[in-house]
Amino acid sequence: DGGITQSPKYLFRKEGQNVTLSCEQNLNHDAMYWYRQDPGQGLRLIYYSQIVNDFQKGDIAEGYSVSREKKESFPLTVTSAQKNPTAFYLCASSMLGTAASGANVLTFGAGSRLTVL
Amino acid sequence: RKEVEQDPGPFNVPEGATVAFNCTYSNSASQSFFWYRQDCRKEPKLLMSVYSSGNEDGRFTAQLNRASQYISLLIRDSKLSDSATYLCVVNRLTGGFKTIFGAGTRLFVKA
């Protein structure tokens, strides 16, 4: 069964610690994304990557870092520079292509819920 | 003003009711449109794509009005299991490809 796997599902962090959230997909999708969701708000894009070894900042990249060493993997590190990291983090992936081809439709992982103590 | 706007609700409807959600988008370069469903504390899942000609999937009907820049979702014969948040999603190409999410409309279907 193809899909996206995020881990851990729940994570607690002390202030000043860096944490890394894992995201792995076996859908053979080119593009991968990280979003953050806060209560009552829409999803906000943190980083995205369309090809291995390349990634771009989204709307709220400050305090986060990513890597894309393999097509299947796109881990997100929440650094101590992120002042309000408590949130629900969602990883997604998509094929790239034209709207007519059905590409660019996001498939999400189950999410990682990060709480800062 | 947000690029994709939705009425946050909540919409409280009885089982069997018909309910409609609207979503407006501000960027005329928007290319493709979707409705996602998100259950509480879960990930969003694609409900349906929205085509210019309108499309139907069982009890769900989606329509796109490019001239007025809005998208609608109609749910007929509401079920308790339809209770969720419905996200309007727009893809656009201007300034680089981007997917924009609305904040969602909450629906509660009651017995």
Interface residues (C-beta under 8 A of the other chain):
Chain A: Y33 Y35 G40 Q41 G42 L43 L45 Q56 F88 L90 A99 G102 N104 V105 L106 T107 F108 G109 A110 G111 R113
Chain B: K2 V4 P8 Q31 S32 F34 R41 K42 E43 P44 K45 L46 S49 L87 V89 N91 G96 F97 K98 T99 F101 G102 A103 G104
